[in-house]
């Protein structure tokens, strides 16, 4: 089987460290792998022997002038976008910017030499799986793909995660989703929540919409906290409004206990957070590590005793950060958003509604602190949850399913 992977950044440095894990399983079923990143620069990494990578179309999502130039100055059609716009979106002005952005990205991709190589790879003969790792930029190209290919010996498979599923960052804009569902062989959400979200909105394609969780590797269990050690929490996320990292600070600030909090991640709200932590009470120590590579985070988990992981986000897909915590046997306190309740429960942590009063949140955290202080059962169940639900074994099953599509 040949595999064509459509990514955002991978195998370049970017926002897909979890795709690095999955790439190690491309060879399970594929004797030839071509990777087409949309963004990136520098040297490709994490490639195996039969992996070939095309140059990125754009250097960065922030390269607006480059996108404008490459998306405007060509003769590529935008007929599917135009039809979809007048059918669904013209009455929703808040989506117009996202419509224009999608047209520019789609035209820039299809005008690139990379796209011609991609088409040549599909047409070269033999079954090929076209695997879009995200359900946004690359899926806006798929309806045009059938007009460019001279063969029908390819199957389209799509993964969706969180924001790409709902279009929340595009003001709800999701171009020709029904048409894409019509074209694809299977659409995999990474959570049962995502699967139900799609099946409810597109019941006519219910049979194509499935759940295939991603997974993370195991590195052994984290060291146990010492008796008498201050309660040590870790959080991992971008520092943006929807992640509510400031709320983590506030709830710890009001907890009448010695607390050490480590946060990994950066973002536009970092200055605000740094200002807030200046008021931290004496028994509350905050360590803001900023953005770190995955290896550095893994090293922290391996060497530093941590009581629990915390996530108070308002939206999630299926959080990789929670999977990683569980893989080290660390309990999780999190909000019940997206696919999070599929992983976090009373046996391995605590899952609370996203919208609660400060008092309810404080009481829930205090009850959780009592549980993690008095029992190691939560740590064992956290590890078992990783082992049973979100280990890298998931990728073997996933790529075996893709192999079956290529021969059907």
N, C-alpha and C positions, 0 to 999 in steps of 0.2 A: 504494500500500500504506500502511496505517496501522500505527504501531508504538507499543506500550505497553511502556515500560521500567520494570521493578521493581528498584529499587536499594536499597542500604543508606543512603547519605548523598547521593550525587550528585543534583542539582547544588549541594548545600550543602557547605561545608568539612567534610572528614571523611577517611575512610580509603580513598578511591577515586580518587586522582589519575590513575591509569591509565585510568579510565573517561572522564576529560576528553578523552584522546586519541581514544578510540573514538567519543565523542559527535559529533566533527567529521565522522563518516562516516554518521550516522543518515540524513542527507538523500540519500545515494547512491541509496537505493531507496524512501524514505518521503516522502510529501507531507504527512503529519500525524504529529506525535510527541507523546505524552503521557508524562510522567515521574512516577513515583510513588515518592518516597523514603520509607523507613521512619523514618529519624532525621534531625534537622536543626533549625536555627534560623537566623534572620537572612535575608538576601537571597540568592536563588538566583543562581548565577553560571554562566558558560559556556553560556548558552542562545543558540540561533540563532533565526532568524525564525519558523519553523514549530514551535518547541518550546514546549510548554505544560507547566507543572509544578504538581502538586498540593501542598498543604501537607503537611509530614511528619506521620506519626501520633504519633510520640514525639519529644521534644527530644534524647534521648541514650540510648545503651545503659545508662548508669549511673543513669537516672531510674527507680529501682526502685519508688518510691511511685506515680509516675505510671503505670507499667505495671500495678501491682497494682490501682489504681483503675479504669483503662480496661479491663483484662482481666477483672476480676471483676464489676463492676457493669453487666452487660448481659444480654440474654437469648439470646445467640448459642449455637448448638449446638457441642459438641465431640465429636460422634458418631464422626467418623473417628479422632480421637485415642484415644477410649475403646476402639474396636474394635482399633486397632493396638496399644495398650498391653497388652490382655489376650491378644492373639495372640503378641506378640513380647517385651515388655519387663518384664512384671510379676515375672519371676524374676530380674531384674537390678537390685537396689536402687540401684546406683551411678548408674543412668540416671534415677531418679525425679525428681530436681531438674530435669534437662533436659526431661523430659516436661512437668512443670508449667510451666516457662518457655515451652515451645513452645505450650502451650494458651493461656496468657495473651497471648502475642504474637499468635497467630492470632485470638483473640477481640477483642483491642484493634483489630486491623486491620479486621475485618469489622463492628465496631460504629461505625467512624468514618465521617464524611461523605465522606472521601476515597474510601472503598471504594464508596460509592454512585455517586460520579462516575466511578470506574473502570468499574463495571458499565454505567453509562449509555454510556460511550465504546465499550465492546465491543458493546453492543446497537444502537448508532446506525446500523449498516448498513455493508455493504462488508467486505472481508477485513481482518483485523487480526492481527498477530503479537504475542502476549503473551510478552515476553522478560524472563525473570528472570536478572539478572546473577550471582546467587549461588544456591547449592543448599541454603539453610538456611531462614531465617525466611519468606521469601515462598513457598517451595515448600510449606510447611506449610499454606498457604491454598488452594493450587490444587485439591485435591479438592473443597473447598466451592464453588469458583468455578462449576463446572458446574451446581450446584443454584441458583445465583443468576442465571445468564444465560438470556435468552430466545432466543438465537441459537446456532447451532453454527458460525458463520462466523469462528471464531478458531482459531489454531494456537498451541500452547505450545512455546517453545524455552527451554532452560535452559543456562546456563554453570556449570561448576564449576572451582574453582581448587585449593586445598590443603586447609585444615582443613574447609571446607564439603563437600568430597568424602568425607573419612573420618569426619567427626564427632568429631575428636579433642578439640575443646574442649567437646563435649557428652557426654563419657565414652562415645563411640561411638554415641550416640543419633542415628538418622536416620529420622524419622517417615515411615511409609508410602512408602518409596522405590519399591517395586515398583509401587504404585498410581500414583505420579507418573510413572514411566517408561511405564506403560500410557497415561496421559493425554497425554503430550507427543508432539510430532511428531519432535523431535530433542533430544538431550542432548549438548552439546559440552564435553568436557574441554579444558583449555588445554595439555595435554601428552599425548604417547603413553602415558606412564606412567599418567596419570589415566584415559585411555580403556581401557587394559588392565585397570586396577583394577576399573572398573565392569563391563566385559564378562565378566570372570571370575566376578563375583558375580551377575550377571543375564544369563546367556547367552541367555535367551529374548528379550531386547531388544537383542541384539548389533547388529542392523541399524540401530537408532536412535542408538547411542552412537558419537560421532565425535570427532575432534580438530580444534580450530581454535585455533591459537595467537594470543594477543594480541600487540601490537607497540608499539614506541615510535618517535617521530620522530627523524630525524637532525638534528644540529646542526653537522656537520663534525667532523673529527678533533681530538683533544686535542693541545696542544703537546707536543713531544718533551722528555723530561727532558734536562737539560744533562749533559755529560760531567763526571763527578766529583760529581754531585749525590747526596746520600744517598738510599738506596732509599726511595721514597715509595709507601705503600700507602693505599688508601681502602676503607672498608667502610660499608655502608648497611643498617641494620635497626633494628627495635625492640630495646631492651635487655631481653630476657626470657630465661628459662633455655634454651629450645629453640634460641635463636640463638647461644648460647655465645660471646658477645662477650668474656667474660673470658679464654677460651682463646686468642683472637687476641692479647691482651696477653701471655699467658704464653709463647706460641711466639715472639713477637718479642723478648721479654725475654731469651730464651736464644739468640738468633741473634747471632753474633759479627760484627755489621756495624752501620754507622750507619743508623738507621731513623727515618723520619718516618711516623707513622700518623695519618690523619684518619678519625674515625668520625662519621657522620651518623645521628641517631636518638636516641630517648629511651625511657625505660621504668622499671619498678620496680627494676631492678638497677643503675640509674645510680649511686646512692650507693656501692654495693659496688665498682663499677668505679673511681670517683673515688678511693676509698681505696687500691685496688691500685696505681693509676698513681703514687702518691706514692713508690713504691719503684722507679720506672723507672731503669734505669742511665743514666749521663750521655749516652751516644751514642744514646739512644732517646727521641725527642720525640713526645708524644701530644697530639693536639688533639681534644677532644670538642665537637662543634658543636651537639649536641642536635637537637631537631626543627627542620627548616627546610622551607620550601615548595619545590616542585619547581623553580621558576624559580631559586632561590638555588643549588640543587644543580647545575643545568645551567650556571649562571654559573661555578661552581667548576671543573667539568670543562673548560669552554672556556678558562679562563685559567691553571689550575695544572698544571704538568707532573707526571704521576703514572705510576709504573712499572707498577702492577698493582692489581687489585681482589681482595679476600679475603672469603670467606664460609665459616664453619665450622658452619653450622646442622645440626641433627639431622633437620629436616623442612622440606620446601619443596613448593610447587606447581610453577610455572615462574617463577623469580624475576625480577620486573621490574627489580630493582637490577642483575642481571647483564646483562639486555638493554640497559639504559642504559649500562653500562660498555662493552659491545661496540660500541654505536653511536658511541662516541668512539674506537674502536680501542684499547681498553685490555684487556690480557690478564687472565685470571681464574684464581685459585687457589681451588678450592671442593670441598666434600664432595659425593659422588655420591648425593644424596638426591632423591626426587621426580623432576621432569623435568629437573633440572640436567644429567645426562649427555647429554641430547639436544642441549645447546648447547655444553658445555665438554668439550674433549678435548685431546690432546697438541699439536694444531696451533695452538690459540688460548689455551692455558693448561695447567692441570693439574687433574684430577679424582681425588680420593682417597676411599677408604671413610670413612664417618662415624665408625665405631668402630675406631680404631687406637690403638696405644700412643703415648705421648709421643715416644718415640725415632723411631718410623716417621714420625710427623707432622713432627718436626723435620728428618729426613733428606729427606722429600719437599719441604718448603719450601726447604731449602738447594739442592736440585737445581733447583727452579723459579727461584730467584734467579739461579743461574748462567745459565740460559737467557734470562731477560729482560734480563740485563746484556750478553749477547753477540750479540743478534739482534733485528732489527726485524720478522722474519717473523711472530712471534706477534701483533704489533699489526695487521699487515695482515690476517691470518686472522681476528682478532677482529672487525674491521670487516666483512669478507666474510660472516661468520656472521650478524651483525645484518642485513645487506642481504638475504641469502637466506632467513633463517628468521624473524626477529622485527621486521621493519620494519612501518610502518603500512599497507603494501600488503595485509597480512593482513585488514584490516577491509573492504576492497573486495570480496575474495572471499567473506568471511563474509556480508555484507549482500546480496550477489547470491544466495547460497544461500537466505537468508531470503525474498527476493522470490519465488523459485521456489516455496517452500512456500505462499505466500499465493495463488498462482494455480493450485495443484494441487487 
